[in-house]
Amino acid sequence: MDRTHEPLSQPAHGTFLHWLGLFSTLRHWQRNRRTRRQLALLNQQQLADAGISTAEREQELAKPFWR
């Protein structure tokens, strides 16, 4: 007997995309938090090596995690 693949129904597919979008957003927020925490630990020499000024670092650290 042949098996056929039926595509996901619209509601199930829409729900999957919703969860995928939510997961992606949460990962983005987590990455923002982690990289800003690492930025806060850099000393002046490391900032200079990366081409980041103290003012730029302060602006980045002042942002909420969702931005």
Secondary structure, 3 states (H helix, E strand, C coil): CCCCCCCCCHHHHHHHHHHHHHHHHHHHHHHHHHHHHHHHHCCHHHHHHHCCCHHHHHHHHHCCCCC
